[in-house]
Amino acid sequence: MAYSTFETSSHDGAPIEGFYFIGAAHAYRYTNAQRDQNINGLVYTAAGIKRAGIKSGTQDDDSLELSIELPIKLSLVQTFAFAASPPDLTLTLYRFHEGSNPASDWVIIFKGNVTGYSVSDKMCTLRVPAVFESALRGNVPSVFYHQPCNHVLYDARCKVVRAPNMTTTTVQSISVDGLSITVVNDGFADNFLKSGAIYIPTKGERRQIVSNLSNVVAINFPFFNVQVGDTVELDAGCDHQYQGDCKNKFANTINYGGFPHVPKENPFSGSL
């Protein structure tokens, strides 16, 4: 039977879904079935993945998004959920029925870009707004009236140039817990890279740098796939403080995007 026949049947329908995630360097395919599935010529791995219901609506709705839950052990979670700045990840959700032909009798029921990761215990929840909703919301920068700089380091408003503040080097050794990576040469003074990022271009993985001391780079979470000899890029970070890195590390106070003289306590609240 064709997909439409199974979908409308009151007793023959047995839906199976394939979650096709595409990142900058890798693709990930999972299914909610109990065994691996072949959909349109590609293998989808059974992974204990599940989702919330898909809402229908119009441009007036503000909740056209999908929530997906998957085990923390999966490579997708290890690569994206703990990154300092997770790279782009898109989802295409396929659906067919057991007994139909997965090479042709399937439909796409949802598309969207992953915009949020929430880890709790051994599970990770992805937030995936629909493509239409994402387009309507747009990406409008928010500026807050507070002391820290509102700019993103190296962006057009910050104007700090990335090239002089990054280096490319090679992994020399990795600690047992994966939280310390020794490189051939970190390129900068101790802790200059703090709050920055270490990136493996060939594997698309990125982690936040906690500190760098004598070519040992401490990171916030282990890489899923890093090996001795891998080429990595190290970027300096910023504490977004006027009297901190903006002034002392980058000499860029002229482009500071915060309000350094805002008092720490609100003078219009509290009591005398």
C-alpha positions as CSV (number, residue, x, y, z in Angstrom):
1,M,0.0,0.0,0.0
2,A,1.0,3.6,-0.5
3,Y,1.9,6.0,2.3
4,S,-1.5,7.8,2.1
5,T,-3.3,4.5,2.5
6,F,-1.4,3.6,5.7
7,E,-1.7,7.1,7.0
8,T,-5.4,7.2,6.8
9,S,-6.0,3.6,7.9
10,S,-7.6,3.0,11.3
11,H,-5.7,-0.3,11.9
12,D,-2.8,-0.7,9.4
13,G,-0.8,2.4,10.2
14,A,2.6,1.9,11.8
15,P,4.5,5.1,11.4
16,I,8.3,5.2,11.5
17,E,10.2,8.5,11.4
18,G,13.7,9.4,10.4
19,F,15.5,12.4,11.9
20,Y,18.1,13.7,9.4
21,F,20.4,16.3,10.9
22,I,22.9,18.2,8.7
23,G,25.8,20.1,10.3
24,A,28.7,22.0,8.8
25,A,31.0,18.9,8.6
26,H,28.8,15.9,9.3
27,A,25.3,14.5,8.9
28,Y,23.5,12.4,11.5
29,R,20.6,10.1,10.9
30,Y,18.5,8.6,13.6
31,T,15.1,6.8,13.8
32,N,12.5,6.3,16.5
33,A,12.1,2.7,15.3
34,Q,13.4,-0.3,17.4
35,R,15.9,-1.2,14.6
36,D,17.9,0.6,12.0
37,Q,15.9,1.7,9.0
38,N,16.8,2.4,5.3
39,I,15.0,5.6,4.1
40,N,15.4,6.7,0.6
41,G,18.7,4.8,0.3
42,L,20.3,6.0,3.6
43,V,20.6,4.1,6.9
44,Y,19.0,5.7,10.0
45,T,20.3,4.3,13.3
46,A,17.8,3.3,16.0
47,A,18.7,5.6,18.9
48,G,15.9,6.0,21.4
49,I,14.9,9.3,20.0
50,K,11.5,10.8,20.6
51,R,9.7,14.0,19.9
52,A,6.7,16.1,21.0
53,G,3.7,16.7,18.8
54,I,4.0,19.0,15.8
55,K,1.6,22.0,16.1
56,S,-0.2,23.4,13.1
57,G,-0.9,27.1,12.8
58,T,-0.4,30.3,11.0
59,Q,2.0,33.2,11.0
60,D,0.1,34.6,14.0
61,D,1.2,31.7,16.2
62,D,4.4,32.0,18.3
63,S,4.9,28.3,19.1
64,L,5.4,26.5,15.8
65,E,8.4,24.5,17.0
66,L,9.4,21.0,17.7
67,S,11.0,19.5,20.8
68,I,13.2,16.5,20.3
69,E,14.7,14.3,23.1
70,L,17.6,12.1,22.5
71,P,20.3,10.3,24.6
72,I,23.3,12.3,25.7
73,K,25.6,9.5,24.5
74,L,24.8,10.2,20.8
75,S,27.6,11.8,18.7
76,L,25.3,14.6,17.7
77,V,24.8,15.7,21.3
78,Q,28.5,15.3,22.2
79,T,29.5,17.5,19.2
80,F,26.9,20.2,19.5
81,A,25.3,20.5,22.9
82,F,28.5,21.3,24.8
83,A,30.1,23.6,22.2
84,A,30.9,27.2,23.2
85,S,29.1,28.4,20.0
86,P,27.3,25.5,18.5
87,P,27.6,25.5,14.7
88,D,24.5,25.4,12.4
89,L,22.5,22.2,12.5
90,T,19.3,21.7,10.4
91,L,16.7,19.0,10.7
92,T,14.5,17.3,8.1
93,L,12.0,14.9,9.6
94,Y,10.8,12.0,7.3
95,R,7.9,9.7,8.0
96,F,6.8,6.5,6.4
97,H,4.9,3.3,7.6
98,E,6.1,-0.2,8.3
99,G,5.0,-2.2,5.3
100,S,5.3,0.7,2.8
101,N,8.3,1.2,0.5
102,P,10.8,3.5,2.4
103,A,12.6,4.2,-0.9
104,S,9.6,6.1,-2.2
105,D,6.6,6.0,0.1
106,W,7.7,8.7,2.6
107,V,6.9,12.3,3.2
108,I,8.7,15.2,4.8
109,I,6.6,16.4,7.8
110,F,8.9,19.0,9.3
111,K,12.0,21.2,8.6
112,G,13.8,23.5,10.9
113,N,17.1,24.8,12.4
114,V,18.1,23.6,15.8
115,T,18.3,26.7,18.0
116,G,18.7,25.4,21.5
117,Y,20.1,22.5,23.6
118,S,19.1,21.6,27.1
119,V,20.9,18.7,28.9
120,S,19.4,17.0,31.9
121,D,20.8,13.8,33.4
122,K,21.3,11.4,30.5
123,M,19.1,13.1,28.0
124,C,19.3,16.2,25.7
125,T,16.4,18.2,24.5
126,L,16.6,20.1,21.2
127,R,14.5,23.1,20.3
128,V,13.7,23.2,16.6
129,P,11.5,26.1,15.4
130,A,9.9,25.6,12.0
131,V,11.6,27.2,9.0
132,F,8.6,29.6,8.6
133,E,8.6,30.7,12.2
134,S,12.4,31.3,12.2
135,A,12.1,33.5,9.2
136,L,9.4,35.5,10.8
137,R,11.3,36.0,14.0
138,G,14.5,36.9,12.3
139,N,17.8,37.5,14.1
140,V,17.6,41.0,15.5
141,P,20.5,41.9,17.8
142,S,19.5,42.8,21.3
143,V,21.2,45.6,23.1
144,F,20.9,45.8,26.9
145,Y,21.6,48.7,29.2
146,H,24.2,47.1,31.4
147,Q,28.0,47.2,32.0
148,P,29.1,44.2,29.9
149,C,29.7,44.8,26.2
150,N,26.8,43.8,24.0
151,H,29.0,43.0,20.9
152,V,30.1,39.5,19.8
153,L,33.9,39.3,19.7
154,Y,35.2,39.8,16.2
155,D,31.9,40.9,14.7
156,A,31.3,44.0,12.7
157,R,30.4,46.1,15.7
158,C,33.3,44.9,17.9
159,K,35.8,45.4,15.0
160,V,38.6,43.4,16.7
161,V,40.3,41.5,14.0
162,R,40.4,37.7,14.5
163,A,43.6,36.9,12.6
164,P,46.1,38.4,15.1
165,N,44.2,36.8,18.0
166,M,44.1,33.2,16.8
167,T,46.6,30.5,16.0
168,T,46.6,27.1,14.3
169,T,48.5,24.3,15.9
170,T,48.6,20.5,16.5
171,V,47.4,18.3,19.3
172,Q,50.3,16.7,21.1
173,S,48.5,14.8,23.9
174,I,45.1,14.5,25.6
175,S,44.4,13.9,29.3
176,V,42.5,10.8,30.4
177,D,39.4,12.8,31.1
178,G,39.7,14.8,27.9
179,L,39.5,18.1,29.6
180,S,43.1,19.1,29.0
181,I,44.7,19.2,25.6
182,T,48.4,19.8,25.1
183,V,49.3,21.5,21.8
184,V,52.6,22.0,20.1
185,N,52.3,25.8,20.6
186,D,49.3,27.7,22.0
187,G,50.8,30.9,20.5
188,F,50.0,33.3,23.4
189,A,50.8,34.2,27.0
190,D,49.2,32.2,29.7
191,N,45.4,32.6,29.9
192,F,45.3,35.0,26.9
193,L,42.9,32.4,25.3
194,K,40.6,32.2,28.3
195,S,36.9,32.3,27.3
196,G,37.9,31.7,23.7
197,A,37.4,28.6,21.6
198,I,39.3,25.6,20.3
199,Y,38.0,24.2,17.0
200,I,38.8,21.1,15.0
201,P,38.1,22.2,11.4
202,T,38.1,18.7,9.9
203,K,35.5,17.4,12.4
204,G,33.4,20.5,13.0
205,E,33.7,20.3,16.8
206,R,34.3,23.4,19.0
207,R,34.8,23.8,22.8
208,Q,35.2,26.7,25.1
209,I,38.7,27.4,26.5
210,V,38.8,27.6,30.3
211,S,42.5,28.4,30.4
212,N,45.8,28.0,28.6
213,L,49.0,27.4,30.6
214,S,52.3,26.5,29.0
215,N,50.7,24.9,25.9
216,V,48.0,23.0,28.0
217,V,44.5,24.1,27.0
218,A,41.8,23.3,29.5
219,I,38.3,23.0,27.9
220,N,34.7,23.0,29.3
221,F,33.7,19.6,28.0
222,P,35.7,16.7,26.3
223,F,35.7,16.5,22.5
224,F,33.7,13.6,21.1
225,N,36.4,12.9,18.5
226,V,39.9,14.3,18.9
227,Q,43.2,12.6,18.3
228,V,46.9,13.3,18.6
229,G,48.0,15.0,15.5
230,D,44.7,16.8,14.8
231,T,45.0,20.3,13.6
232,V,43.2,22.8,15.8
233,E,42.4,26.5,15.8
234,L,42.7,28.5,19.0
235,D,40.8,31.8,19.4
236,A,41.3,34.3,22.2
237,G,38.2,35.1,24.2
238,C,36.9,38.3,25.9
239,D,35.4,39.0,29.3
240,H,33.3,41.8,27.8
241,Q,34.4,44.3,30.5
242,Y,35.5,47.9,29.7
243,Q,38.4,47.8,32.3
244,G,39.1,44.2,31.5
245,D,39.9,42.5,28.2
246,C,38.4,45.3,26.1
247,K,41.0,47.7,27.4
248,N,43.9,45.5,28.4
249,K,43.9,42.7,25.9
250,F,42.4,44.3,22.7
251,A,42.8,48.1,23.3
252,N,39.4,48.4,21.8
253,T,37.5,50.6,24.3
254,I,36.5,53.0,21.5
255,N,34.2,50.3,20.2
256,Y,32.9,49.2,23.6
257,G,29.3,48.1,23.3
258,G,28.3,48.3,27.0
259,F,27.6,51.1,29.5
260,P,30.6,51.0,31.9
261,H,29.3,53.7,34.3
262,V,26.0,52.0,35.0
263,P,25.8,51.6,38.8
264,K,25.8,48.0,40.1
265,E,22.8,48.8,42.3
266,N,19.6,50.5,41.1
267,P,19.4,53.9,43.0
268,F,15.7,53.9,42.4
269,S,15.0,50.7,44.2
270,G,15.4,49.7,47.9
271,S,14.9,51.9,50.9
272,L,16.8,54.5,52.8
